[in-house]
Amino acid sequence: MSKPHLELSGIGMEFPTPDGVFCALEKVNLKVAKGEFISLIGHSGCGKSTVLNIIAGLLKASVGGCILEGRQVDQPGPERAVVFQNHSLLPWLSAYENVELAVDQVFGKKMNKQERAEWINYNLELVHMAHASNKRPGEISGGMKQRVGIARALAMQPQVLLMDEPFGALDALTRAHLQDSLMEIHQELGNTVVMITHDVDEAVLLSDRIVMMSNGPAATIGEIVEVNLPRPRERVALADTPEYNRYRQQVLRFLYEKQRKIEPLPTRKKTANPIANRRVGA
Ligand SMILES: Nc1ncnc2c1ncn2[C@@H]1O[C@H](COP(=O)(O)OP(=O)(O)OP(=O)(O)O)[C@@H](O)[C@H]1O
């Protein structure tokens, strides 16, 4: 890779806790090219959100740091827009107004009224939400809210789109629709994307590279899978191909063999079923 667009170098993260210092991340190194789609995957608690928050400038690494286009990241900024699992839209504003708020913050007086309206509508159109632009969050579905959240992030014209399990709270069908929309947008705009996911199929379908993290404490990047599937990608056609399944297997093997994590459950007291011989309500 020539000069990386985004670079994480030697990142370590320690958190003070009542029991002493907790080392969440150690020696996290990653170079991301412009326009690349990266997925971060790993078991719960391994440090994915910590990595994303450091890139977003919401957390400062204890050691090392993040460089975007040659500049050290030290605070949040519109060039690194974040989409969270929960839409975080303002409930009293319409979809249009939610996007408008971000546009005003980023572009202020640089756009006149008409340019602003065109830009907001363009971004709502990108996520297939132009038809509901006057609806408030309470009047639209979870998937639609997430679409507006993505439009709001894109409207900031970010260099990097950071997504923390953006589709995690959605049902499987809605999730598939949003994944397709995200692929379409990525193809059209060529943004660099760093997305956290727990879904192996989502990672293979969307990514250029899947960055797999080891379990913590002191989590780091364990392995990286380069997904060389041609684009545009079509989920149904791909699902049957040996290449797709090979990538899937590689990720599954890392997660469930190499980084196997078994959470010990507290011992359960065996109690007799109190209504075993009784018809409830009889
Ligand atoms: N502010 C904090 N103080 C102390 N420990 C923290 C803090 N933030 C995160 N941690 C710890 O750092 C580790 C990594 O957390 P992080 O939220 O980044 O994991 P994750 O991989 O995103 O988890 P999940 O997949 O469940 O969202 C966890 O053990 C977590 O408990």
The ligand as an ORCA input file, in Angstrom:
! r2SCAN-3c Opt
* xyz 0 1
  N     -14.219      3.256     30.282
  C     -13.824      2.020     30.548
  N     -13.337      1.693     31.758
  C     -12.906      0.444     32.026
  N     -12.928     -0.576     31.137
  C     -13.417     -0.311     29.924
  C     -13.893      0.992     29.549
  N     -14.318      0.942     28.261
  C     -14.124     -0.332     27.840
  N     -13.585     -1.082     28.839
  C     -13.219     -2.489     28.750
  O     -12.390     -2.644     27.614
  C     -12.688     -3.877     26.958
  C     -13.062     -3.581     25.518
  O     -14.328     -2.940     25.480
  P     -15.074     -2.611     24.108
  O     -16.373     -1.987     24.440
  O     -14.152     -1.869     23.234
  O     -15.298     -4.079     23.523
  P     -16.152     -4.547     22.245
  O     -15.325     -5.539     21.535
  O     -16.611     -3.359     21.492
  O     -17.386     -5.244     22.952
  P     -18.865     -5.568     22.384
  O     -18.675     -6.403     21.169
  O     -19.520     -6.323     23.503
  O     -19.517     -4.241     22.110
  C     -13.810     -4.538     27.759
  O     -13.229     -5.464     28.646
  C     -14.431     -3.390     28.508
  O     -14.988     -3.836     29.738
*
